[in-house]
Amino acid sequence: MSAPFLDTFARPINYLRVSVTDRCNLRCVYCMPAAGIPLLGHAEILSYEEISRIVRVAGERGIHKVRLTGGEPLTRLGLTDLVGLIAALPEIDDISMTTNGLLLSRYAARLAAAGLSRVNVSLDTLRPERFRAMTRLGELEKVWEGVEAAEAAGLVPLKFNVVVLRGFNDDEVVDLAGLTLAQERHIRFIEVMPLGHSDLWSKDGFVPMREVQSSIERDLGPLEQVGHDDPVVGNGPARYWRLPGARGTIGFISPVSDHFCSGCNRLRLTADGRLRPCLLSDQEIDLRGPLRAGVSDEALAALIAQAVVCKPERHRLVEGLSAPGREMSQIGG
């Protein structure tokens, strides 16, 4: 395996998040306006062959972990073909996907056969009526069908992503944490971020992770920190804990109240071919234009290296600076 890129702050960059589409079959309140967003045309998004080439060149320079995102990645036809292309690259040893789960029951077995390792499922509530209100379109029953199909196909460890919003679902954090007790399911609570034009991030609506952790410990007992040798920990941003005797874990992702920028190991590729060094910065490097102009692998690698060099030391949320240029669904999270 190639040595990872090192940025100017000596952080190893070995993880690429790839948004395959800006389309989504939900309109989650913290992610997208109710009316949706102006969608990219077919010619504006990268082809699977273009994505595969970027991943290959990045893999030859130290990227070995890839996550497929959207929008909702399963709304793009033929996604299993892309999984197969990436799985065939010897430098890539981990391919995962973040999904809302609505289409997962249809594709889980095929994704696993193509080489997908595991999935993260967005699950912000356990209540069907609230799920429809938060997503504006979704049916919770379909998500659970997808979860069961993913587990049957071996797409594990299965993790649930929960964005906590005061007045929306903060009263459910204990119930959601309880999912980890009897089954090997892993819950990751996430602070809402001031990205795009959402008005949900405010002093009144924001819930810090320390408050979520306190609520869980008050009702379910003390949490035990999970060691770095546990395979569920990986090298992502979550800090993992476990309830006594629980089969699964509870992770806390606190990009606002206790940022993890010092350990950031990732780049983000948008569906329209922009390489984004930081989620919370609008700085991007165009790869689509050079790709379609016939760029060599060496020049493409230089553009990827440029993105690594451009990674900021940290985001600037504490100074009141955010990234208003794109919605979360346009970046891939």
Secondary structure, 3 states (H helix, E strand, C coil): CCCCEECCCCCEECEEEEECCCCCCCCCCCCCCCCCCCCCCHHHCCCHHHHHHHHHHHHHCCCCEEEEECCCHHHCCCHHHHHHHHHCCCCCCEEEEEECCCCHHHHHHHHHHHCCCEEEEECCCCCHHHHHHHHCCCCHHHHHHHHHHHHHHCCCCCEEEEEEECCCCHHHHHHHHCHHHHCCCEEEEEECCCECCCCCCCCCCECCHHHHHHHHHHHHCCCEECCCCCCCCCCCCCEEEECCCCCCCEEEECCCCCCCHHHCCEEEECCCCEEECCCCCCCCEECHHHHHCCCCHHHHHHHHHHHHHHCCCCCCHHHCCCECCCCHHHHCC
